[in-house]
Amino acid sequence: MDPITIVRDQPSWHWDHQLQPRLAGLTDDEYVWEPVAGCWNVRPEAQITAPMAVGTGTHRIEFALPEPEPAPVTTIAWRLGHLIVGVLGTRVASHFGGEPMDYRGHAYAATADEALAQLDRVYAGWNDGVAALTPERAAAPIGEAEGEWAEHSMLELVVHINREVIHHGAEIALLRDLYAHRPLTG
């Protein structure tokens, strides 16, 4: 097997056998559930609680610059927004001809189904782009589109993005577990 096939198949296996099954049935309540006070979330603009928030449409993603130490706990909605925009969407746009995407200009999903549809679209763009990499392009430095990654090869970036998807997918799965086992009040 060539390296491109290996790095393409790793997230595909994770996507099909771990992440997608764990996202199935995600409810709107789980999507925005806050396990502790002070979470960063995706909220209607009038309900923002963080120092900063960006986005278009009805909802914004919360953050702060500089990020506090420790950073607040983030919700499933926030994690999905990060995966959709910061991990996959911007890379699909800059490397594989996808629609331009950034945190400020993105219309964050108000519902779990909408977020999952956005995730499916950017993941498909990423997966298709990685599958189309030639050995020469995979080995070449990325260039300015990736800032600190400029001198790294596209293959190194792909491995990094695979780790990010697996990492944040595991966090989402844990939040779903915590939601399912939360103490019920009332």
C-alpha positions in Angstrom: 0.0 0.0 0.0 1.1 3.5 -0.7 1.2 6.2 2.0 -1.7 8.1 0.5 -4.0 5.1 0.7 -3.0 4.4 4.3 -3.7 8.0 5.5 -6.9 8.1 3.4 -8.2 4.8 4.8 -7.4 5.6 8.5 -10.1 8.4 8.8 -12.5 6.5 6.5 -12.4 3.5 8.9 -12.8 5.8 11.9 -15.6 7.7 10.2 -17.6 4.6 9.2 -17.0 2.4 12.3 -16.7 4.9 15.1 -17.7 8.5 14.5 -20.8 8.1 12.3 -22.3 5.4 14.5 -21.6 7.6 17.6 -23.3 10.6 16.0 -26.4 8.7 14.9 -29.5 10.0 16.7 -27.8 13.2 18.1 -30.7 15.3 19.5 -30.9 19.1 19.6 -30.8 18.9 23.4 -27.5 17.0 23.3 -26.1 19.2 20.6 -26.2 22.3 22.9 -26.1 20.6 26.3 -23.7 22.2 28.7 -22.2 19.7 31.2 -20.7 22.5 33.4 -21.2 26.2 33.9 -19.4 28.6 31.6 -19.2 26.4 28.5 -18.4 27.7 25.1 -21.3 26.9 22.8 -23.0 27.8 19.5 -25.8 30.1 20.5 -28.2 32.7 19.1 -26.4 36.1 19.1 -28.6 37.5 21.8 -27.5 34.6 24.2 -23.8 34.9 23.8 -21.9 34.5 27.1 -18.3 34.3 26.0 -16.1 37.4 25.5 -16.2 36.9 21.7 -18.4 35.1 19.1 -18.4 35.0 15.3 -20.5 33.6 12.5 -23.4 34.5 10.2 -27.0 33.4 10.3 -28.9 32.9 13.5 -26.1 31.3 15.6 -22.5 32.2 16.6 -19.6 30.2 17.9 -18.0 31.5 21.2 -14.4 31.9 22.0 -11.9 34.3 23.5 -8.5 35.7 22.4 -6.2 35.1 24.1 -7.8 31.8 25.1 -8.1 31.6 28.9 -6.1 29.0 30.8 -7.7 26.6 31.3 -10.1 27.0 28.3 -13.8 26.5 29.0 -15.4 23.1 28.4 -17.0 23.1 24.9 -20.3 21.6 23.8 -21.0 19.1 21.1 -22.2 22.1 19.0 -18.9 23.9 19.5 -16.8 20.8 18.7 -18.8 20.1 15.6 -18.4 23.8 14.5 -14.7 23.5 15.1 -14.5 20.3 13.0 -16.6 21.7 10.2 -14.8 25.1 9.9 -11.4 25.0 11.5 -10.3 21.4 11.0 -11.9 20.4 7.7 -13.7 23.2 5.9 -10.8 25.7 5.7 -8.5 22.9 4.4 -11.0 21.8 1.8 -11.2 25.4 0.7 -7.5 26.1 0.6 -6.2 22.7 -0.8 -9.0 21.0 -2.7 -11.1 23.8 -4.3 -13.9 23.8 -1.8 -16.1 26.9 -1.0 -14.2 29.5 1.0 -14.8 28.9 4.7 -13.7 30.7 7.9 -15.0 31.1 11.4 -16.3 34.6 10.9 -18.2 33.9 7.6 -19.7 30.5 8.5 -23.4 30.0 9.2 -23.3 27.8 12.3 -26.0 25.2 12.6 -28.9 25.8 14.9 -29.8 22.1 15.0 -28.0 18.8 15.4 -29.2 17.6 12.0 -28.0 20.7 10.2 -24.6 20.4 11.9 -24.3 16.8 10.9 -25.2 17.6 7.3 -22.5 20.3 7.3 -20.0 17.8 8.7 -20.9 15.2 6.1 -20.3 17.8 3.3 -16.9 19.0 4.5 -15.7 15.5 5.4 -16.7 14.3 1.9 -14.7 17.2 0.4 -11.7 16.4 2.5 -11.8 12.7 1.8 -12.2 13.2 -1.9 -9.3 15.7 -1.9 -7.0 13.3 -0.1 -8.0 10.5 -2.4 -7.0 12.6 -5.4 -3.5 13.5 -4.1 -0.7 12.5 -6.3 2.5 11.2 -4.7 4.2 14.4 -5.9 1.6 16.7 -4.3 1.5 14.6 -1.1 5.3 15.0 -0.7 5.5 18.7 -1.6 5.6 21.5 1.0 2.1 22.9 1.7 3.0 26.6 1.4 1.6 29.8 2.9 -2.1 28.6 3.1 -1.2 26.7 6.3 1.0 29.2 8.2 3.1 27.2 10.6 2.6 24.1 8.4 4.0 25.9 5.3 7.2 23.8 5.2 5.5 20.5 6.0 4.3 18.2 3.3 0.7 17.7 2.4 1.0 14.2 3.7 2.0 15.5 7.1 -1.0 17.8 7.2 -3.3 15.0 6.2 -2.0 12.9 9.1 -2.5 15.9 11.5 -6.0 16.5 10.3 -6.8 12.7 10.7 -5.6 13.0 14.3 -7.8 16.1 14.8 -10.9 14.4 13.5 -10.3 11.3 15.7 -9.5 13.5 18.8 -12.5 15.8 18.5 -14.8 12.9 17.5 -13.8 11.1 20.7 -14.6 14.2 22.7 -18.0 14.4 21.1 -18.6 10.7 21.9 -17.6 11.3 25.6 -20.0 14.3 25.8 -22.8 12.0 24.4 -21.9 9.5 27.1 -22.0 12.1 29.8 -25.3 13.4 28.5 -26.8 9.9 28.5 -25.7 9.4 32.1 -26.4 12.8 33.5 -28.4 13.1 36.7 -32.0 13.8 35.9 -33.7 16.5 38.0 -37.3 17.3 38.5 
